[in-house]
Amino acid sequence: MKLYFAPDTRAVRTAWLMYELGLDFELHRFEKLGDPAMRAPEFLEISPNGRIPVLEDGDVRIFESPAIAEYLVARHGQGKLVPPVESPAFPQYLQWLHYGEGMIMGPMNNYVVETIILKPERRSEEHAKRALKLMTRMVQTVDVHMADRDYLAGDFTAADTITGHACIMCEKFGVDVSGMPNLKAYVDRLQARPAAQKAFAL
């Protein structure tokens, strides 16, 4: 399998998931977003829109980060990406989690993606404030759900890779987690996993 991504993007979570699943992959890294190599014929042959991340697995090519995760989990049979959680608020939790990862629902996702990807000197202060408020609300919900749990589903699953990455990104970009002991313990457990350490070292 080949994985294409640029640094400072959410694609690092795909590498984390691949390490957790024990999959071998060949990493192709672009130096920066907008790298001319992303418009080179050899890459455009793989991804006609020049988009990242891209997973190429034989004849299968997938271009969206959540779709890559869904495919990997389905193909390799390591449980469900979204585990059942005994709470009526779980759908809302997942919705905010997606917002926090910048996956869906513009213009909100633009604020979050901009805050995660752009260098501080290039960020809009107004957008960064909105992103921080949104990300804080998301992790507050996670903290409530993590009460009396070691992991989201009671054990480590693909969902914990995705949720954990969102939480770690929130913490890295300034969300105050000092009053969220459940979340802090959850993130500490995830960061201690060898797969997470390998992925964030890429």
Secondary structure, 3 states (H helix, E strand, C coil): CEEEECCCCCCHHHHHHHHHHCCCCEEEECCCCCCHHHHCHHHHCCCCCCCCCEEEECCEEECCHHHHHHHHHHHHCCCCCCCCCCCCCHHHHHHHHHHHHCCCCCCHHHHHHHHHHCCHHHCCHHHHHHHHHHHHHHHHHHHHHCCCCCCCCCCCCHHHHHHHHHHHHHHHCCCCCCCCHHHHHHHHHHHCCHHHHHHHHC
